[in-house]
Amino acid sequence: MNEESPQPAKEKLSLRSKKKAQSIAKRILIVVLSPYRFFRSVCFITGLIVWAFIAIMVVVLYFFYSSMPDFEIMTFKGFKGAAKNRYSAS
């Protein structure tokens, strides 16, 4: 019986040391991967901002060009009248 009791103690000790080694390995992995995670999040946020800016610019340009008169159909007098109406309204 005395020979059997030290055996489980060694197993418990080896389990503790394995868990400690795994936790150290996890910490090292977290430290090693943290710049990658930071870079990935910066790229995601930057891309999101760029696509939002592009979408906003598309909408603004659409409304800008849709508010312009048709140059092929209008004459000079028509442009003059459109300019007077536009500036007298605002």
Secondary structure, 3 states (H helix, E strand, C coil): CCCCCHHHHHHHHHHHHHHHHHHHHHHHHHHHHHHHHHHHHHHHHHHHHHHHHHHHHHHHHHHHHHHCCCCCCCCHHHHHHHHHHHHHHC
